[in-house]
């Protein structure tokens, strides 16, 4: 299905709601092989007067290596019927699995970044990393450490400037928004 370009904030509320259920971040490894993982932490908004998608990726994740190799990523908002795909992509590593092939997902060429987008998803954000920072354990409230970081596998926070947002022509209808 053809995707059309829209403003970065046109579907921001729907994207933020989808993050809570899991969206798919896509990237490429140093050899150019596409990879995707489910993410549940991130947000879309404005930072430094630029449209930005902020995502968190643990250092242990293969995706961390991929983003560092390319300097970009895409965030793909799946349709509700893709919940099994999201779950699978969040439970196996791209080091050991070709998630695109195993789930029948299509790695489509993005218009502005090297990382692919996932054709089957209804909404895609193409993002270039403009800043990253590693979380500082000493700056966390103790309850956050005990709830999310008992193993010490802390996140890198990537600030991805949104270069392009594209959506299926019938995205709003398929989500029941119109």
C-alpha positions as CSV (number, residue, x, y, z in Angstrom):
1,X,0.0,0.0,0.0
2,X,1.2,3.5,-0.8
3,X,2.3,5.6,2.1
4,X,1.8,9.4,2.1
5,X,3.9,11.9,4.0
6,X,2.3,13.7,7.0
7,X,3.3,16.1,9.7
8,X,5.4,14.6,12.5
9,X,2.7,15.4,15.1
10,X,-0.4,14.4,13.1
11,X,-0.6,11.0,14.7
12,X,1.5,11.7,17.9
13,X,-1.3,10.7,20.3
14,X,-1.9,7.4,18.5
15,X,1.8,6.8,18.5
16,X,2.2,7.4,22.2
17,X,-0.7,5.1,22.9
18,X,0.8,2.4,20.6
19,X,4.2,2.6,22.4
20,X,2.5,1.3,25.6
21,X,1.5,-1.8,23.6
22,X,4.8,-2.0,21.7
23,X,6.0,-0.5,18.5
24,X,8.8,-1.8,16.2
25,X,12.1,-0.1,15.9
26,X,14.0,-1.0,12.7
27,X,17.7,-0.6,11.9
28,X,20.5,-2.2,9.9
29,X,23.6,-3.9,11.2
30,X,27.1,-3.0,10.1
31,X,26.8,-5.5,7.2
32,X,23.5,-3.9,6.0
33,X,21.2,-6.7,7.3
34,X,17.8,-5.3,8.5
35,X,16.8,-5.9,12.1
36,X,13.8,-5.0,14.2
37,X,12.9,-5.0,17.9
38,X,9.9,-4.2,19.9
39,X,10.1,-1.1,22.1
40,X,7.8,0.0,24.8
41,X,9.6,3.1,26.0
42,X,10.0,6.2,24.0
43,X,8.1,9.4,23.0
44,X,7.6,11.7,20.1
45,X,7.8,15.5,20.5
46,X,10.0,18.5,20.0
47,X,13.5,19.0,21.4
48,X,15.9,21.7,20.3
49,X,13.1,23.1,18.1
50,X,13.2,20.0,16.0
51,X,10.7,17.1,15.7
52,X,12.2,14.3,17.7
53,X,11.6,10.6,18.5
54,X,13.4,9.6,21.7
55,X,13.9,5.8,22.2
56,X,15.6,3.8,24.9
57,X,17.7,0.7,23.9
58,X,19.6,-1.4,26.4
59,X,23.4,-1.8,25.7
60,X,23.0,-5.6,25.6
61,X,20.5,-5.5,22.7
62,X,21.7,-6.2,19.1
63,X,19.7,-3.1,18.0
64,X,22.1,-1.0,20.1
65,X,24.9,-2.1,17.8
66,X,22.8,-1.5,14.7
67,X,21.9,2.0,15.6
68,X,25.5,2.8,16.5
69,X,26.6,1.4,13.1
70,X,24.1,3.4,11.0
71,X,23.3,6.5,13.1
72,X,19.7,6.2,12.3
73,X,16.5,4.2,12.9
74,X,12.8,4.0,12.0
75,X,9.9,3.6,14.4
76,X,7.1,1.6,13.0
77,X,3.6,1.7,14.4
78,X,1.9,-1.7,13.8
79,X,-1.7,-2.5,13.3
80,X,-3.4,-4.3,16.2
81,X,-3.5,-7.6,14.3
82,X,0.3,-7.5,14.3
83,X,0.5,-8.1,18.1
84,X,2.1,-11.5,17.7
85,X,4.8,-10.1,15.4
86,X,5.5,-7.4,18.0
87,X,5.7,-10.0,20.8
88,X,8.1,-12.2,18.7
89,X,10.3,-9.3,17.8
90,X,10.6,-8.4,21.5
91,X,11.5,-11.9,22.7
92,X,14.2,-13.0,20.2
93,X,17.5,-11.4,19.3
94,X,18.5,-10.3,15.8
95,X,21.9,-11.8,16.5
96,X,20.3,-15.2,16.3
97,X,17.2,-14.7,14.2
98,X,16.2,-13.0,10.9
99,X,13.0,-11.5,12.3
100,X,11.9,-10.1,9.0
101,X,12.1,-13.5,7.3
102,X,10.7,-15.4,10.2
103,X,7.6,-13.2,10.6
104,X,7.1,-12.4,6.9
105,X,7.8,-8.7,7.3
106,X,9.0,-6.5,4.5
107,X,12.1,-4.3,5.0
108,X,11.2,-1.4,2.7
109,X,13.7,1.3,1.7
110,X,13.3,4.5,3.7
111,X,13.4,7.9,1.8
112,X,15.8,9.7,4.2
113,X,17.8,7.1,6.3
114,X,19.7,3.9,5.7
115,X,17.5,1.9,8.1
116,X,14.4,0.2,6.6
117,X,10.9,0.7,7.5
118,X,8.4,-2.2,7.9
119,X,6.0,-2.1,5.0
120,X,3.2,-3.9,7.0
121,X,3.1,-1.2,9.7
122,X,0.7,1.7,9.1
123,X,2.9,4.6,10.3
124,X,6.6,5.1,10.1
125,X,9.0,7.7,11.5
126,X,12.4,8.0,9.8
127,X,14.9,9.3,12.3
128,X,18.6,10.4,12.3
129,X,20.4,10.2,15.6
130,X,21.4,13.7,16.6
131,X,22.3,12.9,20.3
132,X,22.6,10.0,22.5
133,X,23.3,9.6,26.2
134,X,23.7,6.7,28.6
135,X,21.5,6.8,31.6
136,X,23.3,7.5,34.8
137,X,22.5,5.0,37.5
138,X,23.3,7.3,40.3
139,X,20.7,9.8,39.2
140,X,17.8,7.3,39.4
141,X,15.3,7.1,42.3
142,X,16.0,3.8,44.1
143,X,12.5,2.4,43.2
144,X,13.2,2.8,39.4
145,X,16.5,0.8,39.8
146,X,14.7,-1.9,41.8
147,X,11.8,-2.1,39.3
148,X,13.6,-1.9,36.0
149,X,17.4,-2.4,36.4
150,X,17.9,-5.2,38.9
151,X,20.4,-6.8,36.4
152,X,22.2,-3.5,35.8
153,X,21.5,-3.5,32.0
154,X,21.0,0.2,31.6
155,X,19.7,2.0,28.5
156,X,21.2,4.3,26.0
157,X,18.8,7.1,25.1
158,X,18.8,8.0,21.5
159,X,17.4,11.4,20.2
160,X,16.3,10.8,16.7
161,X,15.4,13.8,14.6
162,X,12.4,13.0,12.6
163,X,13.2,13.5,9.0
164,X,10.0,12.0,7.5
165,X,6.7,10.5,8.7
166,X,4.7,8.4,6.3
167,X,1.4,6.7,6.8
168,X,-0.9,4.3,4.9
169,X,-3.6,6.2,3.1
170,X,-6.3,4.3,5.1
171,X,-4.4,4.3,8.5
172,X,-7.0,6.4,10.3
173,X,-9.8,4.2,9.0
174,X,-8.1,1.0,9.9
175,X,-7.5,2.2,13.4
176,X,-11.2,3.3,13.7
177,X,-10.2,7.0,14.0
178,X,-12.6,8.2,11.2
